[in-house]
Amino acid sequence: MSERGVGIGMTVVDADGRHLGKVMRCDPWGFEVVRGFWCPSEWVVRYDEVLETRGDVVHVARSDEALFELAAGRLPRTWRR
């Protein structure tokens, strides 16, 4: 386990409840999330984006809506704690 209780193999879910993938690597500043085998998708998530860990699931403050809020010059609702 690393910072905020994130460990390799944990499931990662975004703020909209969508499955992003599994934690594949933990670094001192964040962790790598991978989904898929033949054509994988990868994300890098900083520990300060973690909203909570519940059981074996990590909830992160990312969503499609956040991109539109950022583009409009507002602070995304998922970033507020």
HELIX and SHEET records of a PDB file:
HELIX    1   1 GLU A    3  GLY A    5  5                                   3    
HELIX    2   2 TYR A   47  GLU A   49  5                                   3    
HELIX    3   3 ASP A   64  ALA A   71  1                                   8    
HELIX    4   4 ARG A   77  TRP A   79  5                                   3    
SHEET    1   A 6 SER A  41  ARG A  46  0                                        
SHEET    2   A 6 GLY A  30  ARG A  35 -1                                        
SHEET    3   A 6 HIS A  19  CYS A  26 -1                                        
SHEET    4   A 6 THR A  11  VAL A  13 -1                                        
SHEET    5   A 6 VAL A  57  VAL A  60  1                                        
SHEET    6   A 6 VAL A  50  ARG A  54 -1                                        
END                                                                             
